[in-house]
Amino acid sequence: MLDLYFNAKHRNCAGVTRRDFVRVGALTAGGLTMAQLQALAAAGGSPGKLPGKAVICIWLDGGPTHMETFDPKPQAPAEYRGPFGAIQTSVPGVYLSEVFPKTARLMHRISLVRSVYHNNGDHFAAGHWMWTGYHGSNAANRDPMYPSFGAIIAKHRGPNFPGMPAFVAVPYAAVIGLRPGYQSAAFLGVAYNPFDAGGDPNSPNFKVPNLNLPSGVSSLRMEERRGLLRELDRVRREIDQRRLMEGMDEFNRRAFELVTGERARKAFDIHSEDPKLRDLYGRNSVGQSALLARRLVEAGVTCVTVHSGGWDNHSGIENAMKAHGPRTDAAISALITDLIQRGLYDDVIVMVMGEFGRTPRVNPSAGRDHWGNAMTVLLAGGGIRPGVVVGATDEKGTRPIRDAVKPAHILHTVYRQMGIDPSIKHINRAGRPIPVLNEGEPIGQLV
């Protein structure tokens, strides 16, 4: 770790030696790297119109089957309908896969968009599209091209409570094996990337690193380090031709609040939660991640993403759904119920989605392949009109036949509830102004 008490001799006109300035790239605040410092700060601009709103997105990485989740086709031929039946929900005439009985009982609190499409079966292109609302990255060029909705929320809304990051990923940010992948801020800068909670919240040893002062470092010494950071940053700005240092004061301020405050530590301490509630969510990674997400938004985080992997089921979809389904069902239903009981349902949008659906016809390996022509997105809370099913697919689940929407329509709807104007433009790395979204509109049936 870098010693922040420099020798006073041989300093330049700003009071910093050349050697000290060269070493500032390794400068840490209590052991954090500069990249971590920026991510923890999750610096945001001015508060949005609805400063109390938040988003929790459960990301089903790999592409969940729509037939075995939220758009079953019980009347289709066996090779299409798959191995599971359908069950009636709490909304008359609306059915879910029998794998989701707990979610089905809450359908009157949930809405489904069954007509989402982008016609792309490339994991990377599809993942980028769902997270950003833009067609851009693909398997040949995987680098993020546009900022994720989480990064947009972090920039324009900031945290709902001082001392908390605006954008957190539990247990980590990942899309199609890329970290942070298309959850990244792209040209907005790393300050708006998600902060990874790290580790498995279901582990008895789960603990988020870097939320405590290092051994032997007092709050006073931390303040001294903070003052030195400000001094060094002034020097860096003098030679910063690309203005990359703009906003660093705010990043640093929030990072210090996070490290020296109690709020974040308490929110991340899932072990202090009622064991019965932990059981309700499910003693597994996705269940405990969803519970941690609720704790974080309650403490002031504005956007939390929950990663659930293993949904790319090209074979053995029956066994895969028997494993994934009950865990995901419990996590979704417990989260929504918990938000309702805590009076947070109207303030927190819950999203459940993946990058695409799966082929309507079961393949010879008893699985389903990539299918960007039809998928379902679940939305609940945060002012989203409940108990609504938007759109429909045909009798075999191959394509939308009513009210077809693209990923941008989903994000328009979320941004509207969050008080963010999608016509706002940001400057990309090429110096071009890019709107938050360049197509679509909010889904009228939901707002």
N, C-alpha and C positions, 0 to 999 in steps of 0.2 A: 504493500500500500504506500502511496506517495505521502511523504512527510510534508505537511503544509506550512511548517515553520522554516522559511527560507533564511539564508544568510543575508544580512542587510547590506553587505558590500557589493560594489560593482553593479548597481542597478541602473536601468536606463531612465529616461526622463519621466516615464510613468511609474517608476518605483519598482520595476521588475527586471531581473537580469535576463539576458538572452537565453541562458540555459534554462531558467525557470519557465520562460515562455514556451520553449520547445517542449518542455515536459508537461505542459498544461493539458495536452491531449489525454494524458493518463490520469488527470485530476479526478478524484472521487470524493463523494460526500458519504462518509461512513462506510466506504467499501463499495459503493455503487459506481459502475462505469458511467461515462457520459451518456451513452445510448440508453442505459437503464434509467438514468436520471431523467432524461427527456420523456421516456415512456411512462414512468411513474407519475410525472407531472401531468401528463395528458392535457396540456394547456388548452384552454378554450377561450373563444372570443367573448363577446357580450352575451348575456343570458338570452334565451329564446323567449317567445311569447308565452310558452307554457313551461315555466322553469321546473315544475314538479314532476313532469313526465319522465319515464324511463323505458328502456327496451331490454327484454331478455330474449335472445335468439338461441334456440336449440338447433344446432346444425348437424344434420344427418349425413355425414361425410361419406361419399361414394355413390350416392343416388338411391334413395329409398324407393321401393316398389309402391306405386299408388294403389294397386289392386289389393295388396295385403295390408294396407293401412287405412286410408281415408276415402277411397273411391272403389269399393268392392263391386264386383259384377256377378252376383249370385245366379243370374239367369243366363249367363254366357256359357258356351260349350266348355267342357272340363279343361281343355288345353289352354283356355283363356282365364277362366275364373280362378284357377289355382287350387291349392290344397285346403283352403280355409273357407268357412261360411261367413255370412254377414249377420250382424245383430242390430236390432232396433235401438235408436238412441232416445234421448229425452225430448227430441224434436220429432213429432210425428212425420213419418215418411222418409226420414233421413237414416241411413244405415252406415255403419263402419264395419271394418273387418272384426271378426270375433276375437282377434288378438288384442283388441283395445276396449275391453268392457268398462273399465273405470273412466276412460275418456268419453265413452258413449253416454254415460250417465250425466256428464257435464255438458253435453252438446248445446243446451240452451244458454250456456255461457261462452260458447265457442263459435267461431265462424270458419268456414272452409272455402277456399277459392280452388275449385276443381278444374279450372280451365286455363291454367298457366302453361305457357309454351314458349320455346325459343328455337325449336327445331335443330338443336345441336347436340350430338352425342359425344362430343369431346369433353372429357372431365374438366380440363383446364379452361376451355372456352366457356363451358356451362357454369362452372364455379365462379369465374370472374363475372359473368353476366348476372348471376343471382346476387352477388355481394355488392356490385357497383351500379347495376342498371345499364351497363354498357357492354356491347360486344367489343372485344379487344384481344386479350391474351388467348393463347391456344397452346397445344402440345409442342409446337415448334418454337414458340416464343412465350415462355411461361412467366416472364417478369410482369408484375402488376402494372397496368397502364393507367388505371383510374382508382381513386380512393374508395374504400368500402363505406357502407352506410354507417358503420360504427365510427370510422374516422371523421366522417362529415358531422355526425352528432357530437363527437368530442370537440371538434373545432368550433361549431356554432352554438353549442349549448354549454360546454364545460361541465364540471361536476355539479350535482344538485346540493352538495354541501362542501364547504372549504375543507381542505385536508384530505380529500378523497380523489383518486384518479377518475377521469371521466369514462374511460373505456377499459374494461378488464375482460380477459379471456380465461375461462376455467375448463379444464386444468391448464390449457395452453391454446394459443391461436394456431390453427392449422386448416388448410384447405387442400385436399388431394395430396397430402404428404408434404406440402410446402408450408414453411413456417416463417412469418405469419401468413404467407400466401396472400390470398385475395382479401383477407381481413386488414391488410396493410393500408397505410395512408397514401401510398404512392407519392405523387408530386406535392402533396400537402406537407410532407416532411415527417421524420420519425417521431416528432413530439406527439403526433396524433395516432401512432400505432397503439395497439392494445398492450396493456401490461399483463404478462402471463402470471397467473397465480402459481403455476408450477406444481408438479406432484399430483397425487391422486387424493382428492378430498375424502375418499373412503378409507384411506390408510390410517391406522392408529397413530402413525408418526407424521401425519400431514402437518406441515408448517410452511408458511410463505417466507422465503428468505428476504433479508434486507429491510425488514420493518422494525428493526431495533437499532439503537445506537451501538456502535462497536464497543467491546469491552475497554474500559479506561477512557472513553470519550464522553465528557459531560456535555450538557446542553450549552454551557458557556463556550466550551471549546468549539462546539458545532457552529455557534454563532460567529466565532472568530473565523472559522473556515468559510463560512458564508460570505463574510466581508471580503476575504481574500479572493473568493470566486468573482465577486463583483469587480474588484480591482483588475483581475486578470482578463475578465470579459471586456472591460473598457479598452485594454490594449488590443485584444483580438479584433474589436470592431474597427479600430483604426486602419487595419489592413484587410478588412473583410470586404472585398470588392463585390461579392454576390449577395451581400446583406443577409447572410445565413445566420447571423447572430441576433436578428430581430426576434423578439419574443423570449430570449433566453432568460431575462430577469423573471418573467412569469413562470417559466419552466422550473427554474431553480427555487423560486418561492414555494411552489406547490410540492416540489420534491422534498424540501426541508419540512414542510408541514406534515407530509406523509411519514417521514422518518421520525420526527420528534413528537408527533401527536399520538393519541390513544385510539382515535375513532377507527382508523383502518385496521389496527391490530385486533380490536374487538370484533370488527366485522368479519375478518378472515378466520377468527377462532371458532371453527365449526364444532370443535369438541365441547364448547360451552352450550351447545344447542340441546334442547330436550330430547333424550333418547327415543321417546315415543314418536316425536315428529320425524326424527331421522329414519326410524323404521318405516313411517308412512311414505317417505320419498323413495325408500329402497336402499339397502346397504350395498350399493354398487357405485361405480364411478359416475354414471350419468345421473343417478338419483341424488347422490351427495353433491354433485356439481350444480344441479338445479337448485338444491337447498342453499348452497353457498351463493348462488346468483341472487336468490331472494334476499339473503342477508346483506349483500353488497348494495343492491338498489335501495334497500331500506336505509342503509347508512349514507347514501348519497352518490353512488356510482350511477351514471346516466345510461350506459349501455354495457350489458354483459352478454358474452357469447359462451355457450356451453357446447363443447365438442363431443360428438358421439360418432365413433368410427365403426367400420365394418359393414357398411351398407351396400357394397358393390358385389351383390350376390349373383354371379354368373352361374352358379351351381348350388344345389341343395338349399333352395330358398325356404323350404318348409322348416328344416332344422335351424336355419339362420333366424327366421322370424320367431320360432319358439324361444330362441335365446334373446334376441333384441326386443321383441314385441312387449313382453310383460314388464321389462325394466323401463322401457320408454313410456309405456302406458301409465305406470305408477308415477314416474317423474312428472309427466304432463299434468295428470290429474291432481297430484299432491301440490304442485306449484300453483295451479289455478285456485284450488281450494284454500291454500295458505294465504294467497294474496287477497282473496275475498274475506277471509276471517280477520285479517289484519287491516282491513280498510284500504288496501293498496290496489285493488283490482282496477279501479277507474283511472289510476295513474301509471300503471305498468302495462305496456304492450308485450304480450307473449307471442313469439313467432316460432314455428317449427317447419323446417324445410331442408331440402338437399339441392344438389345441382341439377338433377333431372329425375324423371320417372324411370320405369323399367318397361321393357317390351311387353305388350299385352299378351302375346303368346308365349307360353312356357317353352324353353328350349330343351333339346335332348338331354342336357345335363340337369334337368329339373330346376333350372334357375331362370333368371330373366336378364336380358342384356340392356345396354344403354338406350334411353328413349327420351329425347328432348321435345317430342311432339305433344306430350301431355304429362302433367304432374299436378299435385295438390299442395297448397300452402295453407297451414293452419294459423289463424290469428285469433287473439283473445285479449280482452281488457284494453285499458288505455283509451277508452272512448270509442273503440271499434264496436259497431252494432252487433250484438250477440245473436246466436241462433240462426244465422244466415248461411245459406249455401249459394255461392256465386258460381254461375256457369255449370256446365255439365260436359262430360265426354260421351262418345257414342256407346252403343251397347257392349262393345268389346274393349273400351278404354283406350282407343287408339289415338283420338284427337278431340279437341273441343268442338262441340256442335252449338254452343251458346255462350255468349259473353266471354269470348277468348281474350286473355290479357297476357301481357309480357312482364318480365321481371320489373321493368320500370314502373308499371302500374302498382305493384306491391310496394315498392319503395316510395312512390308518390304518396300512397296512403299513410305509410309510417311517418314520412316527413311532415305531412299535414298535421297529424296528431301531435308531433313534436314541435310544431311551430317553426319549421325550417322551410324557407322558400327555395324550391328546386331550381329556380331560374338564376339564383346567385352564381356568379362566375368566379373561378379561381384560375390563377396563372399556372400553366403546366411548365415542364422543364424546357420546352421549346419557346416559351414566352407567349403562348397563345391562351386567350381566355376560354375556359371550359365550364359550361354550366353544370350544376350538380346533377341534373338529368336533362337529356336532350329529346326525350319523347315521353308519351304517356300522360296520364292524369290520375288523380285519386279515384278509387273504385267507389262509385256512387252508392251502391247498395250497402257499403260498410261505414260510411261517414255521414 
